[in-house]
Amino acid sequence: MLREGIFSNAGTLNYWPAGYPLVILCLSIFGKAWTLMLLSIIQSFLLSFATYFFALQLSQTRLRKFSYLIFILIIFNPTLSLSSLTIGYESLAASGFLIAIALIIKDFIQKDDKKFVKYIIINSMIFGFLTFLQPRLVISGILINFLWILTRKSFKATYLLVTISLVITLLFPATLIFRNHKAIGIATISTNLGATMNVGAGDNATGGYKSKVDGVPCKTSGTISEQDNQKVMCVLNWYVSNPTKAIKLFYNKTIYFWSPWIGPEANGTMGRNPWLKVSPIKNIASTLEGEKLVYGWFGKLISWLWLLGGLGLLLYGYRTLWRQNSLERLIANIAMIAITINLLLSLISIGDHRFRIPIMGMSLFLQAIGLKTLFKGGKAPMVEGPALR
């Protein structure tokens, strides 16, 4: 883009979404030599602010006694916090989810109809920007805003507000479609969906990037956009025609999605995260004996305990909030929508623990609820706060 302009026809800019490169390009106006450092500073600041803002809103609800623990677990999580220093949309996405859900909580605390419309517009812009970075995040954003509007307003008023939210949200990815149409004459956000899905499918696929072959043999023709759509349908048809193999792959992808960042069960593309450079486990595995310990039976045991323990705390935290039947239930449902949609999208594409980073704020939130409730003997330490309506 620096060499050829925004409408460059370079293949990488239409194969992958061009949103994140456009963000970096905008930062380059302050000096190309400082671009990546400035990017890291902004991403780190946004994650810090988002975590603080999210915890602050929780502190004004019945979850006040959980808010400090939630803040600490998110802000000091080494993988999430250090990912803000690297190139990748994941940190910005995690910050966006935290801010958007914090605004929803703030709205239910204030219950001001004039501010409600403003918050709807802001949240729609946030989810639109996240879709601009990674198109698959649009489903989570639309569903979260829809649930919020439906809960907050009467069914009749929902139509107009949902329409406004959709228009604003979809305006951002529409700019990528315009860019690609101007650059290569094809109206598409990106053309990598079919290829990505095909990596995680097929008779010899593992569900991750470590597949032995290039997925399902698909016949394609036409433009690159048409070929991408044909691959998507080809892979979906393969799943339907091979339910047993599909279930096995879905299981593998689920494990990969929740897998540890390092160790024998780790599976994903987290090599750029600085945490892996300084992780104590990485240092232990640097020697022959340490490698046997980390990647042997003991390491496998710890990895599975970490994986299942994290999932258990998440589900326990969700169950704890669900039983409150108030604003806390809504917050839990919104968090679970973000988590579940991202997991389901991973199931039909590739299992990768890096895909978990955008929703880590939500998963850590539910895990913190589960952890503190567990230490309180199963009784959640709720306080008086605002109701749902």
ABEGO torsion letter per residue (X at the ends): XAAAEAABABAAAAABBAAAAAAAAAAAAAEAAAAAAAAAAAAAAAAAAAAAAAAAAAAABAAAAAAAAAAAAAAABAAAAAAAABBEAAAAAAAAAAAAAAAAAAAAAAGBAAAAAAAAAAAAAAAAAAAAABAAAAAAAAAAAAAAAAAABBAAAAAAAAAAAAAAAAAAAAAAAAAAAAAAGBBBABAAAAAAAAAABEAABAGBAABABBEBBBBBBEBAAAAAAAAAAAAAAAAAABAAAAAAAAAAAAAAAABBABEAABBEBAAABAAAAABAAAAAAABAAAAAAAABAAAAAAAAAAAAAAAAAAAAAAAAAAAAGBAAAAAAAAAAAAAAAAAAAAAABBBBAAAAAAAAAAAAAAAAAAAAAAAAGGBBBBBBBBBAX
